[in-house]
Amino acid sequence: MFYGIWQLTKQSLTTDVRRSGSHAVRFGLSVVLYFAVCYACFLSWSNASGLPLFQAQLMITALFLSATAIFGFSQTITEEKEEETLGLMRLADISPLAIILGKTMGILCDAAFLIAIQFPFTIVAITLGGVSWAQVYAAYIALAAYLWLLAMIGITVSVLQPNGGKAAQWTAIIIAAYSLPYFFLWAFGTFWGWKALQAFWPISLPMRMLEITESGFQDSPWCLAVGFGAVIGLLCLIASWLAFDRFALTDARNDRPLGLKLTPRRSRRPWSKPIIWREYIFATGGIPWTILRIGVQLAIFFVVLTTFRTFNRPGGIIGFTLAWSAIFSGLFGILDGTWFASRLFQDEVRNRTWSALVQTPHTLPQLAWEKCCGWAVGLAPTIISPFVFILAMMIFHEHIQRNVGAYLELMIGTTTVGLSVFGYLHLLVLLSLYFGWKGTPMTLTICFAAGWLYVVSVFTSRLDENGRLMVFGVTCLALLGLMLVLELLILKRLEHLAETA
């Protein structure tokens, strides 16, 4: 068994070293942490300025580890299913546990480097003041437990799910269900939110990281959250081992990417644009998922309204609610758009259907355009809702109604943010065609760093209202030009993939 583990681990590490995407992700994390250090320099006048830097490091690293679990660990077994090599491994008398551990060790080492990279930046945080070695020990133990938990969740889902799309989807759902509710409960601070927070806080590793970065922390690095992560991770490993032969040795090609099955009693006629119809029905989920997205947007509005109904803010409760609804709707839109944009063309390439698709009478630009249209139709509620909330907020917000300058700035600023998100999605599509799943954390890194530089440059330069409007206008033109260049690069890459398929 140990020989099989070693051989698979060696193969995984060799493959990872040869992938430029792995090195790019690590370099991207270093760049983001460097920008966090630069930001801490602006706070050097305050006491304990190293503590916010240390907290930012932990949250950024946790985000990268989560992305690695969703797009990395969840693919370890499913990629072997899709290539139909698991049966050969079993015929070679490699046990299920050896396959799981061997395929996991390589990417686990890759993810461990993400934790190791931040150690020099931790030294900087200690030098700036406010961070003790007790906090450092506790933080690294919490990160290691979080990595172990995410890795085992991803592996278990990879064993149970038939293909990479479903595995990444369910891994993202599980990680979001474990991590995000605590931050919402902590941020909103309602009575029931605090009650739930007190009940779930002890087992939440993300909240443990926030607790560690509180001033004066001197507790033991070993706690219930660390034990929870270690034990649940071990149970997930045992579960994936026991379920391997039953679930892993299945035909991944006979299952649809999103599990949407057409019932035989109902026949659907394509639209006059079959590529748009195909993308809308099979890639973005069709009418059921469109209704679900509308329901999510309505739920966001009513949850925010219920949470903030007692707040007295300038602009009235409705204007205040619409503003926050636009923010949360935009965040959901980025997540929804990221998931489907990263698979827009990548699924065609991975499933070897792109070479057949280009044989249709459609030209390559027409194919790409119609696939993007089908994607846009499916995600229309997600795309439109933030802008609807912003426009409604302009109507109900009293201050904006009386201030023409604020109205114009909000309009142009919203346009700039919208174009930035579309530019981010363009870059994501391009990098996913080159690097696969690693294109997602790479794109997030690039756009996060660029957005941070832009915000710091604009809002620390003390421009007046007219100056900001001019900067936003120039930014919009630059983003349009950038998206045009990215579209040409995407078409060039698609043409190359069609020729080499």
C-alpha positions as CSV (number, residue, x, y, z in Angstrom):
1,M,0.0,0.0,0.0
2,F,2.8,2.4,0.9
3,Y,4.5,1.8,-2.5
4,G,1.2,2.8,-4.2
5,I,0.9,5.9,-2.1
6,W,4.4,6.9,-2.8
7,Q,4.1,6.4,-6.6
8,L,0.9,8.3,-6.9
9,T,2.2,11.1,-4.6
10,K,5.4,11.3,-6.7
11,Q,3.3,11.5,-9.9
12,S,1.1,14.2,-8.4
13,L,4.0,16.3,-7.2
14,T,5.8,16.0,-10.6
15,T,2.7,17.0,-12.5
16,D,2.1,20.0,-10.1
17,V,5.7,21.2,-10.5
18,R,5.3,21.3,-14.3
19,R,2.1,23.3,-14.2
20,S,2.6,27.0,-14.4
21,G,-0.8,27.6,-12.9
22,S,0.3,26.3,-9.4
23,H,3.3,28.6,-9.3
24,A,1.1,31.5,-10.5
25,V,-1.4,30.9,-7.7
26,R,1.4,30.9,-5.1
27,F,2.9,34.1,-6.7
28,G,-0.5,35.7,-6.7
29,L,-1.0,35.0,-3.0
30,S,2.5,36.6,-2.3
31,V,1.5,39.7,-4.3
32,V,-1.8,40.0,-2.4
33,L,-0.1,39.7,0.9
34,Y,2.5,42.3,-0.2
35,F,-0.3,44.7,-0.9
36,A,-1.7,44.0,2.5
37,V,1.7,45.0,3.9
38,C,1.7,48.2,1.9
39,Y,-1.7,49.0,3.3
40,A,-0.4,48.4,6.8
41,C,2.2,51.1,6.1
42,F,-0.6,53.6,5.9
43,L,-1.7,52.6,9.4
44,S,1.8,52.7,10.8
45,W,0.9,55.8,12.8
46,S,-1.5,53.8,15.0
47,N,-0.7,51.4,17.8
48,A,-0.6,47.6,17.1
49,S,-0.7,48.2,13.3
50,G,0.6,44.7,12.8
51,L,-2.6,43.1,14.1
52,P,-4.8,44.2,11.2
53,L,-2.1,43.0,8.8
54,F,-2.0,39.6,10.6
55,Q,-5.8,39.3,10.4
56,A,-5.8,40.2,6.7
57,Q,-3.2,37.5,6.1
58,L,-5.3,34.9,7.8
59,M,-8.5,35.8,5.9
60,I,-6.7,36.0,2.6
61,T,-5.0,32.6,3.1
62,A,-8.3,31.0,4.2
63,L,-9.9,32.3,1.0
64,F,-7.1,30.8,-1.1
65,L,-7.4,27.5,0.8
66,S,-11.2,27.5,0.2
67,A,-10.6,28.1,-3.5
68,T,-8.1,25.2,-3.6
69,A,-10.6,22.9,-2.0
70,I,-13.4,23.8,-4.4
71,F,-11.3,23.7,-7.6
72,G,-8.5,21.3,-6.5
73,F,-9.3,18.7,-3.9
74,S,-12.8,18.2,-5.3
75,Q,-11.2,17.2,-8.7
76,T,-8.7,14.7,-7.5
77,I,-10.8,11.6,-8.0
78,T,-13.3,12.9,-10.5
79,E,-10.6,13.7,-13.0
80,E,-9.5,10.1,-12.8
81,K,-13.2,9.0,-13.3
82,E,-13.5,11.2,-16.4
83,E,-10.3,9.8,-17.8
84,E,-11.4,6.3,-16.9
85,T,-8.2,5.3,-15.2
86,L,-9.5,4.3,-11.7
87,G,-10.3,0.8,-13.0
88,L,-6.7,0.4,-14.2
89,M,-5.4,1.4,-10.8
90,R,-7.6,-1.2,-9.1
91,L,-6.4,-3.8,-11.5
92,A,-2.8,-2.9,-10.5
93,D,-3.8,-3.9,-7.0
94,I,-3.6,-0.4,-5.6
95,S,-6.0,-0.1,-2.7
96,P,-8.7,2.6,-2.4
97,L,-6.9,4.1,0.6
98,A,-3.6,4.3,-1.3
99,I,-5.4,5.9,-4.3
100,I,-7.0,8.5,-2.1
101,L,-3.9,9.4,0.0
102,G,-1.6,9.2,-3.1
103,K,-3.8,11.6,-5.1
104,T,-4.3,13.9,-2.1
105,M,-0.7,14.3,-0.9
106,G,0.5,16.2,-3.9
107,I,-2.2,18.8,-3.9
108,L,-2.1,18.9,0.0
109,C,1.6,19.8,-0.3
110,D,0.7,22.5,-2.8
111,A,-1.9,23.9,-0.5
112,A,0.5,23.7,2.5
113,F,2.9,26.0,0.5
114,L,0.1,28.6,0.6
115,I,0.3,28.6,4.4
116,A,4.1,28.6,4.4
117,I,4.3,31.6,2.0
118,Q,2.8,33.9,4.5
119,F,5.4,33.3,7.3
120,P,7.7,36.1,6.2
121,F,4.7,38.5,6.2
122,T,3.9,37.3,9.7
123,I,7.4,38.4,10.8
124,V,6.6,41.8,9.3
125,A,3.3,41.9,11.3
126,I,5.2,41.0,14.5
127,T,7.7,43.8,13.8
128,L,5.0,46.3,13.3
129,G,3.6,45.4,16.7
130,G,0.5,44.0,18.3
131,V,1.1,40.4,17.4
132,S,2.4,37.8,19.9
133,W,4.0,34.5,19.3
134,A,1.0,32.8,21.0
135,Q,-1.2,34.3,18.3
136,V,1.1,33.1,15.6
137,Y,1.2,29.5,17.0
138,A,-2.6,29.4,17.4
139,A,-3.2,30.9,13.9
140,Y,-1.0,28.4,12.1
141,I,-2.5,25.4,13.9
142,A,-6.0,26.7,13.0
143,L,-4.9,27.1,9.4
144,A,-3.5,23.6,9.3
145,A,-6.8,22.2,10.8
146,Y,-8.8,24.2,8.3
147,L,-6.7,22.9,5.4
148,W,-7.1,19.3,6.6
149,L,-10.8,19.7,7.0
150,L,-11.2,21.3,3.5
151,A,-9.0,18.7,1.9
152,M,-11.0,15.8,3.3
153,I,-14.3,17.3,2.5
154,G,-13.2,17.9,-1.1
155,I,-11.9,14.3,-1.4
156,T,-15.1,12.8,0.0
157,V,-17.2,14.8,-2.4
158,S,-14.9,13.9,-5.3
159,V,-15.4,10.2,-4.5
160,L,-19.2,10.5,-4.2
161,Q,-19.9,12.7,-7.2
162,P,-19.8,11.4,-10.8
163,N,-18.0,14.4,-12.4
164,G,-15.9,17.5,-11.6
165,G,-18.7,20.0,-12.1
166,K,-20.9,18.4,-9.4
167,A,-18.0,17.8,-7.1
168,A,-16.9,21.5,-7.2
169,Q,-20.5,22.6,-6.8
170,W,-21.2,20.5,-3.7
171,T,-17.8,21.3,-2.2
172,A,-18.6,25.0,-2.5
173,I,-22.0,24.5,-0.9
174,I,-20.6,22.6,2.1
175,I,-17.7,25.1,2.6
176,A,-20.2,28.1,2.4
177,A,-22.5,26.4,4.8
178,Y,-19.7,25.9,7.3
179,S,-17.9,29.3,6.9
180,L,-20.2,32.1,5.7
181,P,-23.2,31.9,8.2
182,Y,-20.9,32.9,11.1
183,F,-19.8,36.1,9.4
184,F,-23.3,37.1,8.6
185,L,-24.5,36.4,12.1
186,W,-21.5,38.2,13.5
187,A,-22.0,41.2,11.1
188,F,-25.8,41.6,11.6
189,G,-25.7,41.2,15.4
190,T,-29.4,40.5,15.8
191,F,-30.7,38.8,19.0
192,W,-31.2,35.4,17.4
193,G,-28.1,35.9,15.4
194,W,-26.0,36.3,18.6
195,K,-27.7,33.2,20.0
196,A,-26.9,31.1,17.0
197,L,-23.4,32.6,17.0
198,Q,-22.8,31.5,20.5
199,A,-23.9,28.0,19.7
200,F,-21.8,27.6,16.6
201,W,-18.7,29.7,17.4
202,P,-16.8,26.9,19.2
203,I,-16.6,24.7,16.1
204,S,-16.0,27.4,13.5
205,L,-12.3,27.6,12.4
206,P,-12.9,30.9,10.4
207,M,-14.3,32.5,13.6
208,R,-11.4,31.0,15.5
209,M,-9.1,33.0,13.3
210,L,-10.9,36.2,14.1
211,E,-10.7,35.3,17.8
212,I,-7.0,34.8,17.6
213,T,-6.4,38.2,16.1
214,E,-8.1,40.0,19.0
215,S,-5.8,42.1,21.0
216,G,-4.5,40.4,24.1
217,F,-5.1,36.8,23.0
218,Q,-3.1,34.4,25.2
219,D,-5.2,31.2,25.1
220,S,-4.0,27.8,24.2
221,P,-3.7,27.0,20.4
222,W,-5.6,23.8,21.0
223,C,-9.3,24.3,21.1
224,L,-12.7,22.7,20.2
225,A,-12.6,24.2,16.7
226,V,-9.2,22.6,15.9
227,G,-10.4,19.3,17.3
228,F,-13.6,19.5,15.3
229,G,-11.7,20.1,12.1
230,A,-9.3,17.2,12.8
231,V,-12.0,14.7,13.8
232,I,-14.4,15.6,11.0
233,G,-11.6,15.5,8.4
234,L,-10.6,12.0,9.6
235,L,-14.2,10.8,9.5
236,C,-14.5,12.2,5.9
237,L,-11.3,10.3,5.0
238,I,-12.7,7.0,6.4
239,A,-16.1,7.6,4.6
240,S,-14.4,8.2,1.3
241,W,-12.3,5.0,1.8
242,L,-15.3,2.9,2.6
243,A,-17.4,4.3,-0.3
244,F,-14.7,4.3,-2.9
245,D,-15.5,1.0,-4.7
246,R,-19.2,1.7,-4.7
247,F,-19.2,5.3,-5.9
248,A,-15.8,5.9,-7.6
249,L,-15.9,3.2,-10.2
250,T,-18.8,4.7,-12.1
251,D,-19.1,6.1,-15.6
252,A,-18.7,9.9,-15.3
253,R,-19.6,10.6,-18.9
254,N,-23.2,9.5,-18.6
255,D,-24.1,12.1,-16.1
256,R,-25.1,15.7,-17.0
257,P,-22.8,18.5,-15.5
258,L,-25.5,20.0,-13.3
259,G,-27.7,16.9,-12.7
260,L,-30.5,18.4,-14.9
261,K,-32.3,15.4,-16.4
262,L,-34.9,15.8,-19.2
263,T,-37.9,13.6,-18.5
264,P,-38.8,11.3,-21.4
265,R,-42.5,12.3,-21.3
266,R,-41.7,15.9,-22.2
267,S,-40.1,17.0,-25.4
268,R,-38.6,20.4,-25.8
269,R,-38.2,22.1,-29.1
270,P,-35.0,24.3,-29.5
271,W,-35.3,28.0,-30.2
272,S,-34.2,29.4,-33.6
273,K,-30.8,29.8,-32.0
274,P,-29.9,26.2,-30.9
275,I,-26.6,27.1,-29.3
276,I,-28.2,29.7,-27.0
277,W,-31.0,27.3,-26.2
278,R,-28.4,24.5,-25.4
279,E,-26.4,26.8,-23.1
280,Y,-29.4,28.2,-21.3
281,I,-31.0,24.7,-20.7
282,F,-28.0,22.5,-20.0
283,A,-25.3,24.9,-18.7
284,T,-27.2,27.5,-16.6
285,G,-30.1,25.3,-15.5
286,G,-33.0,26.6,-17.6
287,I,-36.2,27.9,-16.2
288,P,-36.0,26.2,-12.7
289,W,-32.6,27.8,-12.0
290,T,-33.9,31.2,-13.4
291,I,-36.8,31.0,-10.9
292,L,-34.4,30.1,-8.2
293,R,-32.1,33.1,-8.9
294,I,-35.1,35.4,-8.8
295,G,-36.1,33.9,-5.5
296,V,-32.6,34.4,-4.1
297,Q,-32.7,38.1,-5.1
298,L,-36.1,38.6,-3.4
299,A,-34.8,36.8,-0.3
300,I,-31.8,39.1,-0.1
301,F,-34.0,42.1,-0.1
302,F,-36.4,40.8,2.6
303,V,-33.6,39.5,4.8
304,V,-31.8,42.9,4.6
305,L,-35.1,44.7,5.2
306,T,-35.9,42.5,8.2
307,T,-32.4,42.9,9.7
308,F,-32.1,46.7,9.2
309,R,-35.7,47.8,9.8
310,T,-34.9,49.3,13.2
311,F,-31.9,51.3,11.9
312,N,-32.3,55.0,11.4
313,R,-30.2,56.0,8.4
314,P,-30.1,59.1,6.1
315,G,-32.2,58.3,3.1
316,G,-34.8,56.3,4.9
317,I,-35.1,52.7,5.6
318,I,-36.0,51.7,2.0
319,G,-33.1,53.6,0.5
320,F,-30.7,52.1,3.1
321,T,-32.2,48.6,2.5
322,L,-31.9,48.9,-1.3
323,A,-28.2,50.0,-1.0
324,W,-27.2,47.0,1.1
325,S,-29.4,44.7,-1.1
326,A,-27.4,45.9,-4.1
327,I,-24.1,45.1,-2.3
328,F,-25.2,41.6,-1.3
329,S,-26.8,41.0,-4.7
330,G,-23.6,42.0,-6.4
331,L,-21.6,39.6,-4.2
332,F,-23.9,36.8,-5.0
333,G,-23.7,37.7,-8.7
334,I,-19.9,37.5,-8.6
335,L,-20.1,34.0,-7.1
336,D,-22.8,32.9,-9.5
337,G,-21.0,34.4,-12.5
338,T,-17.6,33.0,-11.5
339,W,-19.0,29.5,-11.2
340,F,-20.5,29.4,-14.7
341,A,-18.0,31.6,-16.5
342,S,-15.1,29.3,-15.4
343,R,-17.0,26.5,-17.1
344,L,-18.3,28.3,-20.2
345,F,-15.8,26.8,-22.6
346,Q,-13.8,24.7,-20.2
347,D,-16.5,22.0,-20.1
348,E,-16.5,21.7,-23.9
349,V,-12.7,21.3,-23.9
350,R,-12.6,18.8,-21.1
351,N,-15.5,16.7,-22.4
352,R,-14.0,16.8,-25.9
353,T,-17.1,18.3,-27.5
354,W,-15.5,21.6,-28.7
355,S,-14.0,20.0,-31.8
356,A,-17.4,18.6,-32.8
357,L,-19.1,21.9,-32.1
358,V,-16.8,23.9,-34.4
359,Q,-17.8,21.5,-37.2
360,T,-21.3,23.1,-37.3
361,P,-22.1,25.7,-39.9
362,H,-21.6,28.5,-37.3
363,T,-18.3,30.5,-37.4
364,L,-16.1,30.5,-34.4
365,P,-17.0,34.0,-33.3
366,Q,-20.7,33.2,-33.8
367,L,-20.4,30.1,-31.6
368,A,-18.6,32.0,-28.9
369,W,-21.2,34.8,-29.1
370,E,-24.2,32.5,-28.9
371,K,-22.7,30.6,-26.0
372,C,-22.2,33.9,-24.1
373,C,-25.8,34.9,-24.9
374,G,-27.1,31.7,-23.5
375,W,-25.0,32.2,-20.4
376,A,-26.3,35.8,-20.1
377,V,-29.9,34.7,-20.5
378,G,-29.6,32.1,-17.8
379,L,-27.9,34.5,-15.4
380,A,-30.1,37.5,-16.3
381,P,-31.7,37.8,-12.8
382,T,-28.3,37.7,-11.2
383,I,-26.8,40.3,-13.6
384,I,-29.8,42.7,-13.6
385,S,-30.7,42.7,-9.9
386,P,-27.8,44.8,-8.5
387,F,-28.5,47.5,-11.1
388,V,-32.3,47.4,-10.3
389,F,-31.5,47.8,-6.6
390,I,-29.2,50.8,-7.3
391,L,-31.8,52.5,-9.6
392,A,-34.5,52.0,-7.0
393,M,-32.2,53.3,-4.3
394,M,-31.7,56.5,-6.3
395,I,-35.5,57.0,-6.4
396,F,-36.0,56.4,-2.6
397,H,-32.8,57.9,-1.2
398,E,-33.6,61.5,-0.2
399,H,-30.0,62.8,-0.2
400,I,-29.3,61.6,-3.7
401,Q,-32.5,63.1,-5.0
402,R,-31.4,66.5,-3.8
403,N,-27.8,66.2,-4.9
404,V,-27.2,66.1,-8.7
405,G,-23.5,65.6,-8.3
406,A,-24.0,62.5,-6.1
407,Y,-26.5,61.2,-8.6
408,L,-24.1,61.4,-11.5
409,E,-21.2,60.0,-9.4
410,L,-23.3,57.1,-8.3
411,M,-24.4,56.4,-11.9
412,I,-20.9,56.5,-13.4
413,G,-19.4,54.6,-10.4
414,T,-22.0,51.9,-10.7
415,T,-21.2,51.6,-14.4
416,T,-17.5,51.4,-13.6
417,V,-18.1,48.6,-11.1
418,G,-20.3,46.7,-13.5
419,L,-17.8,46.9,-16.3
420,S,-15.1,45.8,-13.8
421,V,-17.0,42.7,-13.0
422,F,-17.5,41.9,-16.7
423,G,-13.8,42.5,-17.3
424,Y,-13.1,40.0,-14.5
425,L,-15.4,37.4,-16.1
426,H,-13.6,37.9,-19.4
427,L,-10.2,37.3,-17.8
428,L,-11.6,34.3,-15.9
429,V,-12.8,32.7,-19.2
430,L,-9.4,33.3,-20.8
431,L,-7.3,31.9,-17.9
432,S,-9.6,28.9,-17.5
433,L,-8.9,27.9,-21.1
434,Y,-5.2,27.9,-20.2
435,F,-5.0,26.7,-16.6
436,G,-8.3,24.9,-16.0
437,W,-9.5,25.2,-12.4
438,K,-6.4,27.1,-11.3
439,G,-7.6,30.0,-13.5
440,T,-10.2,30.9,-10.9
441,P,-7.8,31.7,-8.0
442,M,-5.4,33.3,-10.4
443,T,-8.1,35.6,-11.7
444,L,-9.3,36.5,-8.2
445,T,-5.7,37.3,-7.3
446,I,-5.1,39.6,-10.3
447,C,-8.5,41.4,-9.9
448,F,-8.2,41.7,-6.2
449,A,-4.8,43.3,-6.5
450,A,-5.8,45.6,-9.3
451,G,-9.0,46.6,-7.5
452,W,-7.1,47.4,-4.3
453,L,-4.6,49.6,-6.2
454,Y,-7.4,51.4,-8.0
455,V,-9.4,52.1,-4.9
456,V,-6.4,53.3,-2.9
457,S,-5.2,55.5,-5.8
458,V,-8.6,57.1,-6.4
459,F,-9.8,57.6,-2.8
460,T,-6.4,58.6,-1.3
461,S,-5.6,61.2,-4.0
462,R,-8.2,63.6,-2.6
463,L,-9.8,64.3,-5.9
464,D,-12.9,66.5,-5.9
465,E,-16.2,65.4,-7.4
466,N,-15.4,66.4,-10.9
467,G,-12.0,64.7,-10.7
468,R,-13.6,61.4,-9.6
469,L,-16.1,61.6,-12.4
470,M,-13.3,62.1,-14.9
471,V,-11.3,59.1,-13.5
472,F,-14.4,56.9,-13.6
473,G,-15.1,57.9,-17.2
474,V,-11.5,57.1,-18.3
475,T,-11.7,53.8,-16.4
476,C,-14.9,52.8,-18.2
477,L,-13.2,53.4,-21.6
478,A,-10.1,51.5,-20.5
479,L,-12.3,48.6,-19.3
480,L,-14.1,48.5,-22.7
481,G,-10.8,48.3,-24.5
482,L,-9.5,45.7,-22.2
483,M,-12.6,43.5,-22.7
484,L,-12.2,43.8,-26.5
485,V,-8.6,42.6,-26.2
486,L,-9.5,39.7,-24.0
487,E,-12.3,38.7,-26.4
488,L,-9.8,38.5,-29.2
489,L,-7.4,36.4,-27.0
490,I,-10.3,34.1,-26.1
491,L,-11.2,33.6,-29.8
492,K,-7.5,32.9,-30.6
493,R,-7.3,30.3,-27.8
494,L,-10.5,28.6,-28.9
495,E,-9.3,28.4,-32.4
496,H,-6.1,26.8,-31.2
497,L,-8.0,24.3,-29.1
498,A,-10.3,23.4,-32.0
499,E,-7.3,22.7,-34.3
500,T,-5.4,20.6,-31.7
501,A,-8.4,18.6,-30.4
